[in-house]
């Protein structure tokens, strides 16, 4: 008799499912709870499960899914306060709600509103188009000044210095920085290499020296199951890397805007090198780097 193998269960989805039980129990209106349960069951969770088949769900994606559920719950409460329900909600109600909300809330709610419309829970309405605002890159002299500060200021923590330079030099998001391991650090002909894509990127001095100092003195290594951690930035939980939000807080606290710095770094790279080369080396999609090169005024074009 053959035995089947159960599919792997994504821990972030399990976390969301546990949170959802408590969230539903806290909704005082049973009709609202039923709508939210349906939305989570037939829209939010299936989308996450489909994504998990390609790659593990990130904590950020899990938080975004929970925010969608919370904003949907708040929207039902907003309607009830105005003596309305989903069934009586149409374009006027949607426009009034949009006028009161910030951009993040409006974008987070789009999945729920579209689901309501597709499920014919509301009257017909149209959603305003999404307004995409790109992060403004910091000026190149400011980026270089910040890199110099991180490389030379002994009063800053070693962890913050190394992580900050990886962001500002290699245009890496912190969600990827925290997933780096010791196996991503290599050597060739006395040159330290950092594998972000292919080929690995050279690590110049004095960053290489800082990187090796950090590896030999990493934090959060004292627990019984964490002393052999391979994460470049170990977290407090055994076997887990540092959370991106925690690392972001440390870097932001010393006055380094990570998004603006990363945007400046990738723009500078595509100005100096062919966009496909940058994409392969730094782990970006080729379409992304080609578009950035065009926006930055890069002159290199494939032959």
N, C-alpha and C positions, 0 to 999 in steps of 0.2 A: 504494500500500500504506500503510495507516494504521499509526501507531506508538503503542503503548500507553505510558502513563505509569506508572512504578513508584510505589507508595505511599510516602509519607514514612516514614522509620524513626526512631522515637523514640530519642534518644541515651541516655536512662536505661535503656531496655530493652536496648540494645546493650551498655551497661556491665554490666548484670546478667548477660547471657549470657556475656560474657568472664569475669566473676568465677566463674560457675557451673562453667565448664570446669576451672578450677584447684581449686575446692572439691571437685568430684567426684573429681579425681585424688588428692586428699589423704585420701580416705576409705579406710581399710585393708581393710575388709570388703566384698567385691564384692557381697554380697547387700544390704548397707545402701546401697551406691552405686546399685544398681539401683532400689531403692525411692525414694531421693531424686531420682534422674533422672526417674522417672515422675511424682513429685509436682510437680517443677518444670515438666516438659514439659506435663502435662495439667491442672494447677491454677494454679500461680503465674504462669507466663508468659501463658497465655490471658487471665487476669483483667487483667493489666497492659495487654495489647494492646487489650482491649475498652475499658479506661479511656482509653487514648491516643487513641482515635477521637473522644473528646469534648473532651479538653484534654491538653496535654503532661504527661507523668509528672514529678512533682516529685522532687528528690533524697531527700526524706523518704520518699516512697512506695517508691522504689527500695531504700532502706535497710531499710524494713519488710519488703519481699519477701525480701531477703537474710537478715534475721533469722528469718523463718519457716523458711527452708531450714536455717539453722544450728541453730535450736532443734529441728527435726525430726531432724537428724543426731545432736544430743546426746541426744534421747529414745531413739533406737535404741541408742546406746551405753549409756544408763542401763538399758535392758531387758537387754542382753547381760551387763552386770555382775551381774545378778541371775538369770542363766541362763534368761532369757525371750526370746521373739521376738514380733513383732506377732501371729502366729497364736495364741500362748498368752496374749496380753494381753486382759484383760477389765475389769470394773468394779473389782475389787480393785486391779489394777495401776494403773489410771487414778487412783483415789482416793489411792493411796500416792504417786504422782508429784506430784499436785496439792498434797499436804500439804507437800512439800519445796520448792515453787517460790514465787517472788514473783508479784505480780499481773501484771506486764508479761510475764513468761515464760508464765504460764498463758494470757493473752489472745492472745499471739503464736502459741501452739501450737494454738489452736482450729481453724484452717483445716486443718492437717495431720491432726489427730485426726478431724475430720469427714470428710475425704477418705478416710482409712483405713476408717472405718466404712461410708461409702457404697460403697467398693470391696471391702468384706467381707474386708479384710486382718486384722481383729481380731475378737474375740468381741464380742457386743453390750454396749454401755455407754451411760451417760448422762453428759453433761458438766454440771457445776454452772453455774447462770446467771451471766452476766457481772455483776460489781459495778461500777457506774459511779459514780465519785466526782468531783463537780464541784470545780473550783478555788475555794477560798475567796477572795472579793474582799478586797482590802485596804481599810481604812477610808478614807472620803473625805478626811479631813484629812491622812492620810499620803500619799495620791495627790497632793493639791494641793501638799504640802510637797516631794515629789520633783520635780514639774513645776517648781516655783520654783527648786529647786537646779539642775536642768538648764539653765534659762534664764539663770541668773546666775553660775554657778561657772566662772570662766575657766580654772581648772586642769584641767578635763575636756576631752577631745578634742572638737572641733566635730562630728565624725561621730557620736560617741556621744550628744552632747547632742541633735542634731536627730532621730536615730532614736528615742531614748528618749522624746522628747516626742510624736512621732507615735504611738507605742504608747500612752502614758498619756493623751493628749488625744483621739485618734481611735479608740482601741480596735482598732488594726490588728495582726494577727499579723505576725511578722517575715518569714514566707514571702511575704507581700504587700508589706511595706515594701521588701524588696530588689528587687522587680519594678517599683517606681516609676521613671519616667523623667523627663527634663526636660520632656517634652511634657505631663506631668501637672501641671505648675506653670503657672498662668495668672494673668491680671490683669483686673480690671474696676473702673473708677472708682477707681483708686489702691488697690484692695484685692487682696492676693495670695490666690490660690485654689489649693487642692490637690484634684485630681480623684481621689477614692476611689470615687465612685459618681456618681449624678445627683440633684441638681445638685452641682457642685464645692463643697467646704467652704471657708469663709473661714479664712484663716490670721491669727490675731491677732498683734499686736506683743507682746513682742519676738521671737516665734518667726519671723515673716516676715523680720526682719533677719538672724537666725541662718541661716535657710534660704538666703538669697541669698549670705551669706558662704560657706556650705559649697559652694554650686554653683560659686562662682568659685575655690575652693581644694580641690576634691575630691582624695582620694588615688588612687593606682593609675592615674594618667593619663599616665605617662611613656613607656610602651611605644609602639613605632612604630604599632601598630594600635589603640591604646586612647586616643590623645589626643583623638579626636572622640567618645568614648563618650557616649551619651545616658542611660545609667543614672544614677539619682540617687546610688546607692552602687555605684560600679564595683568589680569584683573584681580579683584579681591576674591572672587569666587573661584575655587579650585578648578583648573582645567579650562577656564574661560579667559578670553582677552579682555582688556580694558574696554569699557563702554565708550562709544564715540562721543556721547554727550559729556561724559566726565572729562575726557581728554580735551574736548572743545572748550569746556569751562576753564581749564588750566591755561590754555593758549589765549583765550579771549581776555582772561584776567590780567595778562601782562600787556594788553593793548594791541594784539595782533588779530585783525579781522581775517579769519581763515578763508571765507568765500571770496572776498575781494582779492586776497593774496593769491589764492589758487587760480582765479580768473586771469590775473596779471601774468602768472607764471606760464600758463598754457598758451596765452597769446604771444608771449615772447618766444616760446619754443617754436611755434608754427611760423614765426617771422624769420627765424634763424635756420630752420631745417624744413625739408619737405614734409607736408602734413601726414602722408602715410607712414613715414619713418617715425614721426612723433607718436602716432597712434599705436604702432607696434611696440615701441620702447616703453611708453608710459601707461599702456593698458587702456587706451581710449578707442572708441569706435572711429573708423576712418571717415565716416560721414561727418562726425562731430568736428574732427580736426580740420577737415577740408572747409567746412562752413566757417570755423573760427579764423582760418587763414584768409578766407575771402573778406570777412568782416574787418580783420586787422590790417588789410591792405597788402597781404603777402603777394609777392610777384612770382613765386615758383609755381610752375604748372607741369603736370606729367607730359612726357613726350609722346 
